Structure formats: structure tokens, C-alpha cells
Amino acid sequence: MSGGRVSVTLAHPDTGWDHYADGWRIETEDGTIIGTRELLHPHVEEQPFTRSLTVNDLPTGSLYIRAKCSVDGWSDTRVLLTR
């Protein structure tokens, strides 16, 4: 394991405070959550947008990103993190 900074670019059809991407997380293959980045406001005029998260211990092996929406919750889809 080693620490690192993970940057994620999201695109979401934010409409304002009533519907926006409000987070993303890093998961292992088995779904263990390594870190979560909370997004505190809508990004209506900034699409796509990139935010980062510093994680002290990033395990070796495949890691995935899963996004969250204020209306729909955590996505069923996750994306392989490339390093």
C-alpha cells in the first residue's frame, strides 16, 4: 500500500441544488470503500469538472470509481481507475 492523490473528472446534468452530482468514492474489486469525496454544491456551469482526494493507503490491485447523485444515490456503474 502507498498513499496518493486521486483526481476524478465527472460529467452530470446538474440542474441546481435540487439535482446534482454530490460525491464519488474509490472502491476495491470486492466493493470495499477506500475513500469518499463529498461534493458540496452543484456544478451547473462547470461540466465536466475534476475534483481530487488524497488517500493515505491505496491498496495494490484494481480500484474503481463510483459516482453519487443527490437524487439517484450511488450509481450502479463503476469505472476502473487507471494509474
PyMOL Python script that loads the backbone (N, CA, C, O; Angstrom):
from pymol import cmd

cmd.read_pdbstr("""\
ATOM      1  N   MET A   1       0.843  -1.190   0.000  1.00  0.00           N
ATOM      2  CA  MET A   1       0.000   0.000   0.000  1.00  0.00           C
ATOM      3  C   MET A   1       0.877   1.238   0.000  1.00  0.00           C
ATOM      4  O   MET A   1       1.978   1.255   0.549  1.00  0.00           O
ATOM      5  N   SER A   2       0.353   2.264  -0.630  1.00  0.00           N
ATOM      6  CA  SER A   2       1.027   3.557  -0.611  1.00  0.00           C
ATOM      7  C   SER A   2      -0.020   4.638  -0.756  1.00  0.00           C
ATOM      8  O   SER A   2      -1.114   4.398  -1.265  1.00  0.00           O
ATOM      9  N   GLY A   3       0.324   5.824  -0.308  1.00  0.00           N
ATOM     10  CA  GLY A   3      -0.609   6.939  -0.389  1.00  0.00           C
ATOM     11  C   GLY A   3      -0.604   7.553  -1.774  1.00  0.00           C
ATOM     12  O   GLY A   3       0.289   7.299  -2.583  1.00  0.00           O
ATOM     13  N   GLY A   4      -1.613   8.363  -2.032  1.00  0.00           N
ATOM     14  CA  GLY A   4      -1.667   9.025  -3.320  1.00  0.00           C
ATOM     15  C   GLY A   4      -2.838   9.972  -3.424  1.00  0.00           C
ATOM     16  O   GLY A   4      -3.741   9.979  -2.587  1.00  0.00           O
ATOM     17  N   ARG A   5      -2.799  10.764  -4.466  1.00  0.00           N
ATOM     18  CA  ARG A   5      -3.871  11.698  -4.767  1.00  0.00           C
ATOM     19  C   ARG A   5      -4.605  11.169  -5.989  1.00  0.00           C
ATOM     20  O   ARG A   5      -3.996  10.880  -7.019  1.00  0.00           O
ATOM     21  N   VAL A   6      -5.921  11.045  -5.862  1.00  0.00           N
ATOM     22  CA  VAL A   6      -6.752  10.550  -6.945  1.00  0.00           C
ATOM     23  C   VAL A   6      -7.601  11.712  -7.458  1.00  0.00           C
ATOM     24  O   VAL A   6      -8.305  12.360  -6.684  1.00  0.00           O
ATOM     25  N   SER A   7      -7.532  11.971  -8.756  1.00  0.00           N
ATOM     26  CA  SER A   7      -8.338  13.012  -9.387  1.00  0.00           C
ATOM     27  C   SER A   7      -9.364  12.345 -10.294  1.00  0.00           C
ATOM     28  O   SER A   7      -9.040  11.443 -11.067  1.00  0.00           O
ATOM     29  N   VAL A   8     -10.604  12.805 -10.183  1.00  0.00           N
ATOM     30  CA  VAL A   8     -11.713  12.224 -10.931  1.00  0.00           C
ATOM     31  C   VAL A   8     -12.432  13.339 -11.683  1.00  0.00           C
ATOM     32  O   VAL A   8     -12.731  14.390 -11.115  1.00  0.00           O
ATOM     33  N   THR A   9     -12.706  13.104 -12.957  1.00  0.00           N
ATOM     34  CA  THR A   9     -13.484  14.035 -13.761  1.00  0.00           C
ATOM     35  C   THR A   9     -14.879  13.460 -13.956  1.00  0.00           C
ATOM     36  O   THR A   9     -15.037  12.345 -14.453  1.00  0.00           O
ATOM     37  N   LEU A  10     -15.883  14.226 -13.563  1.00  0.00           N
ATOM     38  CA  LEU A  10     -17.280  13.817 -13.681  1.00  0.00           C
ATOM     39  C   LEU A  10     -18.024  14.735 -14.637  1.00  0.00           C
ATOM     40  O   LEU A  10     -17.725  15.924 -14.748  1.00  0.00           O
ATOM     41  N   ALA A  11     -18.991  14.159 -15.318  1.00  0.00           N
ATOM     42  CA  ALA A  11     -19.955  14.932 -16.099  1.00  0.00           C
ATOM     43  C   ALA A  11     -21.335  14.472 -15.641  1.00  0.00           C
ATOM     44  O   ALA A  11     -21.630  13.277 -15.647  1.00  0.00           O
ATOM     45  N   HIS A  12     -22.171  15.417 -15.247  1.00  0.00           N
ATOM     46  CA  HIS A  12     -23.511  15.105 -14.752  1.00  0.00           C
ATOM     47  C   HIS A  12     -24.427  16.260 -15.139  1.00  0.00           C
ATOM     48  O   HIS A  12     -23.999  17.414 -15.093  1.00  0.00           O
ATOM     49  N   PRO A  13     -25.657  15.990 -15.514  1.00  0.00           N
ATOM     50  CA  PRO A  13     -26.569  17.070 -15.900  1.00  0.00           C
ATOM     51  C   PRO A  13     -27.123  17.831 -14.693  1.00  0.00           C
ATOM     52  O   PRO A  13     -28.333  17.861 -14.470  1.00  0.00           O
ATOM     53  N   ASP A  14     -26.226  18.444 -13.920  1.00  0.00           N
ATOM     54  CA  ASP A  14     -26.658  19.220 -12.748  1.00  0.00           C
ATOM     55  C   ASP A  14     -27.671  20.285 -13.162  1.00  0.00           C
ATOM     56  O   ASP A  14     -27.482  20.978 -14.162  1.00  0.00           O
ATOM     57  N   THR A  15     -28.742  20.410 -12.389  1.00  0.00           N
ATOM     58  CA  THR A  15     -29.742  21.445 -12.652  1.00  0.00           C
ATOM     59  C   THR A  15     -29.768  22.500 -11.561  1.00  0.00           C
ATOM     60  O   THR A  15     -30.445  23.518 -11.706  1.00  0.00           O
ATOM     61  N   GLY A  16     -29.054  22.279 -10.484  1.00  0.00           N
ATOM     62  CA  GLY A  16     -29.039  23.184  -9.339  1.00  0.00           C
ATOM     63  C   GLY A  16     -29.079  22.364  -8.063  1.00  0.00           C
ATOM     64  O   GLY A  16     -28.785  21.168  -8.073  1.00  0.00           O
ATOM     65  N   TRP A  17     -29.444  23.011  -6.964  1.00  0.00           N
ATOM     66  CA  TRP A  17     -29.440  22.353  -5.658  1.00  0.00           C
ATOM     67  C   TRP A  17     -30.413  21.181  -5.580  1.00  0.00           C
ATOM     68  O   TRP A  17     -30.274  20.324  -4.707  1.00  0.00           O
ATOM     69  N   ASP A  18     -31.392  21.130  -6.476  1.00  0.00           N
ATOM     70  CA  ASP A  18     -32.384  20.050  -6.443  1.00  0.00           C
ATOM     71  C   ASP A  18     -31.881  18.768  -7.095  1.00  0.00           C
ATOM     72  O   ASP A  18     -32.457  17.705  -6.864  1.00  0.00           O
ATOM     73  N   HIS A  19     -30.806  18.836  -7.917  1.00  0.00           N
ATOM     74  CA  HIS A  19     -30.304  17.652  -8.610  1.00  0.00           C
ATOM     75  C   HIS A  19     -28.880  17.903  -9.084  1.00  0.00           C
ATOM     76  O   HIS A  19     -28.654  18.653 -10.034  1.00  0.00           O
ATOM     77  N   TYR A  20     -27.930  17.273  -8.420  1.00  0.00           N
ATOM     78  CA  TYR A  20     -26.525  17.446  -8.809  1.00  0.00           C
ATOM     79  C   TYR A  20     -25.674  16.266  -8.350  1.00  0.00           C
ATOM     80  O   TYR A  20     -26.063  15.514  -7.456  1.00  0.00           O
ATOM     81  N   ALA A  21     -24.507  16.115  -8.974  1.00  0.00           N
ATOM     82  CA  ALA A  21     -23.542  15.104  -8.543  1.00  0.00           C
ATOM     83  C   ALA A  21     -22.995  15.555  -7.192  1.00  0.00           C
ATOM     84  O   ALA A  21     -22.389  16.620  -7.081  1.00  0.00           O
ATOM     85  N   ASP A  22     -23.215  14.729  -6.164  1.00  0.00           N
ATOM     86  CA  ASP A  22     -22.802  15.178  -4.830  1.00  0.00           C
ATOM     87  C   ASP A  22     -21.713  14.318  -4.196  1.00  0.00           C
ATOM     88  O   ASP A  22     -21.459  14.424  -2.996  1.00  0.00           O
ATOM     89  N   GLY A  23     -21.067  13.463  -4.998  1.00  0.00           N
ATOM     90  CA  GLY A  23     -19.943  12.725  -4.451  1.00  0.00           C
ATOM     91  C   GLY A  23     -19.428  11.643  -5.366  1.00  0.00           C
ATOM     92  O   GLY A  23     -20.045  11.310  -6.377  1.00  0.00           O
ATOM     93  N   TRP A  24     -18.279  11.097  -4.990  1.00  0.00           N
ATOM     94  CA  TRP A  24     -17.719   9.922  -5.638  1.00  0.00           C
ATOM     95  C   TRP A  24     -16.857   9.199  -4.625  1.00  0.00           C
ATOM     96  O   TRP A  24     -16.429   9.782  -3.629  1.00  0.00           O
ATOM     97  N   ARG A  25     -16.601   7.909  -4.888  1.00  0.00           N
ATOM     98  CA  ARG A  25     -15.776   7.147  -3.961  1.00  0.00           C
ATOM     99  C   ARG A  25     -14.877   6.177  -4.718  1.00  0.00           C
ATOM    100  O   ARG A  25     -15.115   5.848  -5.880  1.00  0.00           O
ATOM    101  N   ILE A  26     -13.844   5.736  -4.024  1.00  0.00           N
ATOM    102  CA  ILE A  26     -12.900   4.752  -4.541  1.00  0.00           C
ATOM    103  C   ILE A  26     -13.228   3.429  -3.867  1.00  0.00           C
ATOM    104  O   ILE A  26     -13.360   3.360  -2.645  1.00  0.00           O
ATOM    105  N   GLU A  27     -13.359   2.374  -4.675  1.00  0.00           N
ATOM    106  CA  GLU A  27     -13.681   1.046  -4.164  1.00  0.00           C
ATOM    107  C   GLU A  27     -12.679   0.023  -4.680  1.00  0.00           C
ATOM    108  O   GLU A  27     -12.080   0.202  -5.740  1.00  0.00           O
ATOM    109  N   THR A  28     -12.505  -1.052  -3.915  1.00  0.00           N
ATOM    110  CA  THR A  28     -11.732  -2.190  -4.384  1.00  0.00           C
ATOM    111  C   THR A  28     -12.635  -3.096  -5.220  1.00  0.00           C
ATOM    112  O   THR A  28     -13.834  -2.846  -5.338  1.00  0.00           O
ATOM    113  N   GLU A  29     -12.066  -4.125  -5.786  1.00  0.00           N
ATOM    114  CA  GLU A  29     -12.820  -5.091  -6.599  1.00  0.00           C
ATOM    115  C   GLU A  29     -14.019  -5.649  -5.842  1.00  0.00           C
ATOM    116  O   GLU A  29     -15.091  -5.820  -6.423  1.00  0.00           O
ATOM    117  N   ASP A  30     -13.849  -5.937  -4.539  1.00  0.00           N
ATOM    118  CA  ASP A  30     -14.945  -6.536  -3.758  1.00  0.00           C
ATOM    119  C   ASP A  30     -15.908  -5.508  -3.156  1.00  0.00           C
ATOM    120  O   ASP A  30     -16.808  -5.871  -2.399  1.00  0.00           O
ATOM    121  N   GLY A  31     -15.718  -4.217  -3.493  1.00  0.00           N
ATOM    122  CA  GLY A  31     -16.638  -3.183  -3.026  1.00  0.00           C
ATOM    123  C   GLY A  31     -16.228  -2.479  -1.749  1.00  0.00           C
ATOM    124  O   GLY A  31     -16.955  -1.613  -1.263  1.00  0.00           O
ATOM    125  N   THR A  32     -15.078  -2.833  -1.195  1.00  0.00           N
ATOM    126  CA  THR A  32     -14.586  -2.139  -0.003  1.00  0.00           C
ATOM    127  C   THR A  32     -14.310  -0.676  -0.359  1.00  0.00           C
ATOM    128  O   THR A  32     -13.650  -0.387  -1.357  1.00  0.00           O
ATOM    129  N   ILE A  33     -14.815   0.233   0.456  1.00  0.00           N
ATOM    130  CA  ILE A  33     -14.658   1.665   0.197  1.00  0.00           C
ATOM    131  C   ILE A  33     -13.322   2.135   0.765  1.00  0.00           C
ATOM    132  O   ILE A  33     -13.046   1.966   1.953  1.00  0.00           O
ATOM    133  N   ILE A  34     -12.503   2.723  -0.093  1.00  0.00           N
ATOM    134  CA  ILE A  34     -11.178   3.214   0.290  1.00  0.00           C
ATOM    135  C   ILE A  34     -11.233   4.686   0.688  1.00  0.00           C
ATOM    136  O   ILE A  34     -10.527   5.105   1.605  1.00  0.00           O
ATOM    137  N   GLY A  35     -12.053   5.464   0.015  1.00  0.00           N
ATOM    138  CA  GLY A  35     -12.179   6.889   0.311  1.00  0.00           C
ATOM    139  C   GLY A  35     -13.375   7.471  -0.403  1.00  0.00           C
ATOM    140  O   GLY A  35     -13.787   6.980  -1.454  1.00  0.00           O
ATOM    141  N   THR A  36     -13.932   8.526   0.175  1.00  0.00           N
ATOM    142  CA  THR A  36     -15.105   9.175  -0.399  1.00  0.00           C
ATOM    143  C   THR A  36     -14.857  10.673  -0.501  1.00  0.00           C
ATOM    144  O   THR A  36     -14.363  11.298   0.438  1.00  0.00           O
ATOM    145  N   ARG A  37     -15.205  11.241  -1.650  1.00  0.00           N
ATOM    146  CA  ARG A  37     -15.097  12.689  -1.863  1.00  0.00           C
ATOM    147  C   ARG A  37     -16.508  13.248  -1.940  1.00  0.00           C
ATOM    148  O   ARG A  37     -17.255  12.939  -2.868  1.00  0.00           O
ATOM    149  N   GLU A  38     -16.871  14.065  -0.971  1.00  0.00           N
ATOM    150  CA  GLU A  38     -18.179  14.713  -0.965  1.00  0.00           C
ATOM    151  C   GLU A  38     -18.096  15.984  -1.806  1.00  0.00           C
ATOM    152  O   GLU A  38     -17.133  16.745  -1.706  1.00  0.00           O
ATOM    153  N   LEU A  39     -19.103  16.202  -2.626  1.00  0.00           N
ATOM    154  CA  LEU A  39     -19.186  17.412  -3.445  1.00  0.00           C
ATOM    155  C   LEU A  39     -20.284  18.285  -2.836  1.00  0.00           C
ATOM    156  O   LEU A  39     -21.432  17.856  -2.722  1.00  0.00           O
ATOM    157  N   LEU A  40     -19.930  19.491  -2.453  1.00  0.00           N
ATOM    158  CA  LEU A  40     -20.791  20.308  -1.601  1.00  0.00           C
ATOM    159  C   LEU A  40     -21.726  21.260  -2.328  1.00  0.00           C
ATOM    160  O   LEU A  40     -22.528  21.944  -1.691  1.00  0.00           O
ATOM    161  N   HIS A  41     -21.636  21.315  -3.660  1.00  0.00           N
ATOM    162  CA  HIS A  41     -22.504  22.237  -4.389  1.00  0.00           C
ATOM    163  C   HIS A  41     -22.649  21.781  -5.834  1.00  0.00           C
ATOM    164  O   HIS A  41     -21.828  21.004  -6.321  1.00  0.00           O
ATOM    165  N   PRO A  42     -23.683  22.254  -6.526  1.00  0.00           N
ATOM    166  CA  PRO A  42     -23.874  21.906  -7.934  1.00  0.00           C
ATOM    167  C   PRO A  42     -22.791  22.530  -8.818  1.00  0.00           C
ATOM    168  O   PRO A  42     -22.176  23.535  -8.462  1.00  0.00           O
ATOM    169  N   HIS A  43     -22.579  21.911  -9.968  1.00  0.00           N
ATOM    170  CA  HIS A  43     -21.622  22.407 -10.957  1.00  0.00           C
ATOM    171  C   HIS A  43     -22.354  22.626 -12.287  1.00  0.00           C
ATOM    172  O   HIS A  43     -21.970  22.071 -13.317  1.00  0.00           O
ATOM    173  N   VAL A  44     -23.393  23.426 -12.249  1.00  0.00           N
ATOM    174  CA  VAL A  44     -24.247  23.647 -13.422  1.00  0.00           C
ATOM    175  C   VAL A  44     -23.452  24.224 -14.583  1.00  0.00           C
ATOM    176  O   VAL A  44     -23.609  23.780 -15.721  1.00  0.00           O
ATOM    177  N   GLU A  45     -22.608  25.200 -14.314  1.00  0.00           N
ATOM    178  CA  GLU A  45     -21.864  25.898 -15.368  1.00  0.00           C
ATOM    179  C   GLU A  45     -20.464  25.335 -15.576  1.00  0.00           C
ATOM    180  O   GLU A  45     -19.717  25.846 -16.412  1.00  0.00           O
ATOM    181  N   GLU A  46     -20.096  24.309 -14.846  1.00  0.00           N
ATOM    182  CA  GLU A  46     -18.745  23.733 -14.919  1.00  0.00           C
ATOM    183  C   GLU A  46     -18.869  22.235 -15.207  1.00  0.00           C
ATOM    184  O   GLU A  46     -18.864  21.421 -14.284  1.00  0.00           O
ATOM    185  N   GLN A  47     -18.979  21.879 -16.469  1.00  0.00           N
ATOM    186  CA  GLN A  47     -19.145  20.482 -16.875  1.00  0.00           C
ATOM    187  C   GLN A  47     -18.217  20.167 -18.033  1.00  0.00           C
ATOM    188  O   GLN A  47     -18.159  20.949 -18.982  1.00  0.00           O
ATOM    189  N   PRO A  48     -17.507  19.088 -18.004  1.00  0.00           N
ATOM    190  CA  PRO A  48     -17.285  18.259 -16.834  1.00  0.00           C
ATOM    191  C   PRO A  48     -16.390  18.996 -15.844  1.00  0.00           C
ATOM    192  O   PRO A  48     -15.826  20.042 -16.164  1.00  0.00           O
ATOM    193  N   PHE A  49     -16.265  18.441 -14.640  1.00  0.00           N
ATOM    194  CA  PHE A  49     -15.427  19.055 -13.613  1.00  0.00           C
ATOM    195  C   PHE A  49     -14.572  17.988 -12.949  1.00  0.00           C
ATOM    196  O   PHE A  49     -14.934  16.811 -12.922  1.00  0.00           O
ATOM    197  N   THR A  50     -13.428  18.416 -12.412  1.00  0.00           N
ATOM    198  CA  THR A  50     -12.470  17.495 -11.793  1.00  0.00           C
ATOM    199  C   THR A  50     -12.259  17.877 -10.340  1.00  0.00           C
ATOM    200  O   THR A  50     -12.077  19.048 -10.006  1.00  0.00           O
ATOM    201  N   ARG A  51     -12.288  16.868  -9.483  1.00  0.00           N
ATOM    202  CA  ARG A  51     -12.001  17.065  -8.063  1.00  0.00           C
ATOM    203  C   ARG A  51     -11.070  15.943  -7.607  1.00  0.00           C
ATOM    204  O   ARG A  51     -11.057  14.861  -8.195  1.00  0.00           O
ATOM    205  N   SER A  52     -10.295  16.205  -6.560  1.00  0.00           N
ATOM    206  CA  SER A  52      -9.289  15.256  -6.095  1.00  0.00           C
ATOM    207  C   SER A  52      -9.539  14.836  -4.661  1.00  0.00           C
ATOM    208  O   SER A  52     -10.271  15.485  -3.914  1.00  0.00           O
ATOM    209  N   LEU A  53      -8.913  13.739  -4.303  1.00  0.00           N
ATOM    210  CA  LEU A  53      -8.980  13.199  -2.945  1.00  0.00           C
ATOM    211  C   LEU A  53      -7.617  12.587  -2.640  1.00  0.00           C
ATOM    212  O   LEU A  53      -7.094  11.809  -3.438  1.00  0.00           O
ATOM    213  N   THR A  54      -7.039  12.932  -1.494  1.00  0.00           N
ATOM    214  CA  THR A  54      -5.797  12.336  -1.049  1.00  0.00           C
ATOM    215  C   THR A  54      -6.127  11.167  -0.134  1.00  0.00           C
ATOM    216  O   THR A  54      -6.892  11.307   0.819  1.00  0.00           O
ATOM    217  N   VAL A  55      -5.543  10.017  -0.434  1.00  0.00           N
ATOM    218  CA  VAL A  55      -5.784   8.798   0.328  1.00  0.00           C
ATOM    219  C   VAL A  55      -4.448   8.316   0.881  1.00  0.00           C
ATOM    220  O   VAL A  55      -3.476   8.186   0.137  1.00  0.00           O
ATOM    221  N   ASN A  56      -4.398   8.051   2.181  1.00  0.00           N
ATOM    222  CA  ASN A  56      -3.152   7.627   2.811  1.00  0.00           C
ATOM    223  C   ASN A  56      -2.710   6.244   2.371  1.00  0.00           C
ATOM    224  O   ASN A  56      -1.518   6.015   2.167  1.00  0.00           O
ATOM    225  N   ASP A  57      -3.646   5.320   2.221  1.00  0.00           N
ATOM    226  CA  ASP A  57      -3.302   3.950   1.871  1.00  0.00           C
ATOM    227  C   ASP A  57      -4.123   3.472   0.682  1.00  0.00           C
ATOM    228  O   ASP A  57      -5.275   3.067   0.835  1.00  0.00           O
ATOM    229  N   LEU A  58      -3.526   3.520  -0.501  1.00  0.00           N
ATOM    230  CA  LEU A  58      -4.164   2.976  -1.698  1.00  0.00           C
ATOM    231  C   LEU A  58      -3.651   1.554  -1.891  1.00  0.00           C
ATOM    232  O   LEU A  58      -2.456   1.358  -2.117  1.00  0.00           O
ATOM    233  N   PRO A  59      -4.518   0.575  -1.808  1.00  0.00           N
ATOM    234  CA  PRO A  59      -4.058  -0.807  -1.986  1.00  0.00           C
ATOM    235  C   PRO A  59      -3.638  -1.071  -3.423  1.00  0.00           C
ATOM    236  O   PRO A  59      -4.069  -0.381  -4.346  1.00  0.00           O
ATOM    237  N   THR A  60      -2.795  -2.076  -3.599  1.00  0.00           N
ATOM    238  CA  THR A  60      -2.454  -2.513  -4.944  1.00  0.00           C
ATOM    239  C   THR A  60      -3.656  -3.259  -5.507  1.00  0.00           C
ATOM    240  O   THR A  60      -4.573  -3.620  -4.769  1.00  0.00           O
ATOM    241  N   GLY A  61      -3.649  -3.482  -6.788  1.00  0.00           N
ATOM    242  CA  GLY A  61      -4.771  -4.167  -7.418  1.00  0.00           C
ATOM    243  C   GLY A  61      -5.728  -3.169  -8.033  1.00  0.00           C
ATOM    244  O   GLY A  61      -5.510  -1.959  -7.983  1.00  0.00           O
ATOM    245  N   SER A  62      -6.788  -3.697  -8.612  1.00  0.00           N
ATOM    246  CA  SER A  62      -7.765  -2.856  -9.303  1.00  0.00           C
ATOM    247  C   SER A  62      -8.570  -2.010  -8.331  1.00  0.00           C
ATOM    248  O   SER A  62      -9.024  -2.488  -7.292  1.00  0.00           O
ATOM    249  N   LEU A  63      -8.737  -0.745  -8.689  1.00  0.00           N
ATOM    250  CA  LEU A  63      -9.579   0.179  -7.930  1.00  0.00           C
ATOM    251  C   LEU A  63     -10.605   0.773  -8.883  1.00  0.00           C
ATOM    252  O   LEU A  63     -10.362   0.898 -10.083  1.00  0.00           O
ATOM    253  N   TYR A  64     -11.749   1.134  -8.330  1.00  0.00           N
ATOM    254  CA  TYR A  64     -12.866   1.631  -9.134  1.00  0.00           C
ATOM    255  C   TYR A  64     -13.411   2.923  -8.548  1.00  0.00           C
ATOM    256  O   TYR A  64     -13.294   3.178  -7.349  1.00  0.00           O
ATOM    257  N   ILE A  65     -14.010   3.733  -9.414  1.00  0.00           N
ATOM    258  CA  ILE A  65     -14.679   4.965  -9.010  1.00  0.00           C
ATOM    259  C   ILE A  65     -16.179   4.764  -9.197  1.00  0.00           C
ATOM    260  O   ILE A  65     -16.630   4.271 -10.231  1.00  0.00           O
ATOM    261  N   ARG A  66     -16.950   5.158  -8.173  1.00  0.00           N
ATOM    262  CA  ARG A  66     -18.413   5.118  -8.253  1.00  0.00           C
ATOM    263  C   ARG A  66     -18.917   6.516  -7.889  1.00  0.00           C
ATOM    264  O   ARG A  66     -18.542   7.062  -6.851  1.00  0.00           O
ATOM    265  N   ALA A  67     -19.763   7.090  -8.738  1.00  0.00           N
ATOM    266  CA  ALA A  67     -20.288   8.441  -8.521  1.00  0.00           C
ATOM    267  C   ALA A  67     -21.627   8.397  -7.789  1.00  0.00           C
ATOM    268  O   ALA A  67     -22.313   7.375  -7.768  1.00  0.00           O
ATOM    269  N   LYS A  68     -21.977   9.532  -7.191  1.00  0.00           N
ATOM    270  CA  LYS A  68     -23.237   9.659  -6.453  1.00  0.00           C
ATOM    271  C   LYS A  68     -23.977  10.911  -6.908  1.00  0.00           C
ATOM    272  O   LYS A  68     -23.368  11.944  -7.185  1.00  0.00           O
ATOM    273  N   CYS A  69     -25.293  10.799  -6.979  1.00  0.00           N
ATOM    274  CA  CYS A  69     -26.173  11.891  -7.384  1.00  0.00           C
ATOM    275  C   CYS A  69     -27.121  12.192  -6.225  1.00  0.00           C
ATOM    276  O   CYS A  69     -27.548  11.281  -5.515  1.00  0.00           O
ATOM    277  N   SER A  70     -27.447  13.461  -6.038  1.00  0.00           N
ATOM    278  CA  SER A  70     -28.329  13.857  -4.932  1.00  0.00           C
ATOM    279  C   SER A  70     -29.739  13.291  -5.064  1.00  0.00           C
ATOM    280  O   SER A  70     -30.456  13.200  -4.067  1.00  0.00           O
ATOM    281  N   VAL A  71     -30.153  12.909  -6.272  1.00  0.00           N
ATOM    282  CA  VAL A  71     -31.486  12.350  -6.495  1.00  0.00           C
ATOM    283  C   VAL A  71     -31.439  10.822  -6.568  1.00  0.00           C
ATOM    284  O   VAL A  71     -32.231  10.144  -5.913  1.00  0.00           O
ATOM    285  N   ASP A  72     -30.520  10.285  -7.356  1.00  0.00           N
ATOM    286  CA  ASP A  72     -30.492   8.854  -7.647  1.00  0.00           C
ATOM    287  C   ASP A  72     -29.594   8.035  -6.727  1.00  0.00           C
ATOM    288  O   ASP A  72     -29.624   6.806  -6.778  1.00  0.00           O
ATOM    289  N   GLY A  73     -28.801   8.687  -5.892  1.00  0.00           N
ATOM    290  CA  GLY A  73     -27.900   7.961  -4.992  1.00  0.00           C
ATOM    291  C   GLY A  73     -26.680   7.431  -5.728  1.00  0.00           C
ATOM    292  O   GLY A  73     -26.288   7.958  -6.769  1.00  0.00           O
ATOM    293  N   TRP A  74     -26.078   6.366  -5.165  1.00  0.00           N
ATOM    294  CA  TRP A  74     -24.869   5.788  -5.744  1.00  0.00           C
ATOM    295  C   TRP A  74     -25.190   5.076  -7.043  1.00  0.00           C
ATOM    296  O   TRP A  74     -26.160   4.322  -7.125  1.00  0.00           O
ATOM    297  N   SER A  75     -24.378   5.315  -8.051  1.00  0.00           N
ATOM    298  CA  SER A  75     -24.550   4.697  -9.361  1.00  0.00           C
ATOM    299  C   SER A  75     -24.338   3.192  -9.281  1.00  0.00           C
ATOM    300  O   SER A  75     -23.540   2.716  -8.474  1.00  0.00           O
ATOM    301  N   ASP A  76     -25.047   2.450 -10.112  1.00  0.00           N
ATOM    302  CA  ASP A  76     -24.811   1.012 -10.238  1.00  0.00           C
ATOM    303  C   ASP A  76     -23.528   0.740 -11.025  1.00  0.00           C
ATOM    304  O   ASP A  76     -22.944  -0.338 -10.924  1.00  0.00           O
ATOM    305  N   THR A  77     -23.102   1.724 -11.802  1.00  0.00           N
ATOM    306  CA  THR A  77     -21.923   1.591 -12.651  1.00  0.00           C
ATOM    307  C   THR A  77     -20.705   2.128 -11.925  1.00  0.00           C
ATOM    308  O   THR A  77     -20.764   3.148 -11.239  1.00  0.00           O
ATOM    309  N   ARG A  78     -19.603   1.419 -12.092  1.00  0.00           N
ATOM    310  CA  ARG A  78     -18.337   1.937 -11.582  1.00  0.00           C
ATOM    311  C   ARG A  78     -17.303   1.868 -12.690  1.00  0.00           C
ATOM    312  O   ARG A  78     -17.415   1.055 -13.608  1.00  0.00           O
ATOM    313  N   VAL A  79     -16.296   2.727 -12.601  1.00  0.00           N
ATOM    314  CA  VAL A  79     -15.289   2.869 -13.652  1.00  0.00           C
ATOM    315  C   VAL A  79     -13.935   2.489 -13.080  1.00  0.00           C
ATOM    316  O   VAL A  79     -13.568   2.909 -11.982  1.00  0.00           O
ATOM    317  N   LEU A  80     -13.199   1.692 -13.836  1.00  0.00           N
ATOM    318  CA  LEU A  80     -11.860   1.278 -13.431  1.00  0.00           C
ATOM    319  C   LEU A  80     -10.948   2.490 -13.344  1.00  0.00           C
ATOM    320  O   LEU A  80     -10.869   3.278 -14.287  1.00  0.00           O
ATOM    321  N   LEU A  81     -10.270   2.642 -12.237  1.00  0.00           N
ATOM    322  CA  LEU A  81      -9.314   3.727 -12.030  1.00  0.00           C
ATOM    323  C   LEU A  81      -8.013   3.350 -12.728  1.00  0.00           C
ATOM    324  O   LEU A  81      -7.447   2.289 -12.463  1.00  0.00           O
ATOM    325  N   THR A  82      -7.543   4.211 -13.613  1.00  0.00           N
ATOM    326  CA  THR A  82      -6.264   3.971 -14.272  1.00  0.00           C
ATOM    327  C   THR A  82      -5.187   4.720 -13.517  1.00  0.00           C
ATOM    328  O   THR A  82      -5.353   5.882 -13.145  1.00  0.00           O
ATOM    329  N   ARG A  83      -4.069   4.024 -13.298  1.00  0.00           N
ATOM    330  CA  ARG A  83      -2.957   4.662 -12.580  1.00  0.00           C
ATOM    331  C   ARG A  83      -1.679   4.553 -13.360  1.00  0.00           C
ATOM    332  O   ARG A  83      -0.639   5.033 -12.910  1.00  0.00           O
TER     333      ARG A  83
END
""", "prot")
cmd.dss("prot")
cmd.show_as("cartoon", "prot")
cmd.util.cbc("prot")
cmd.orient("prot")
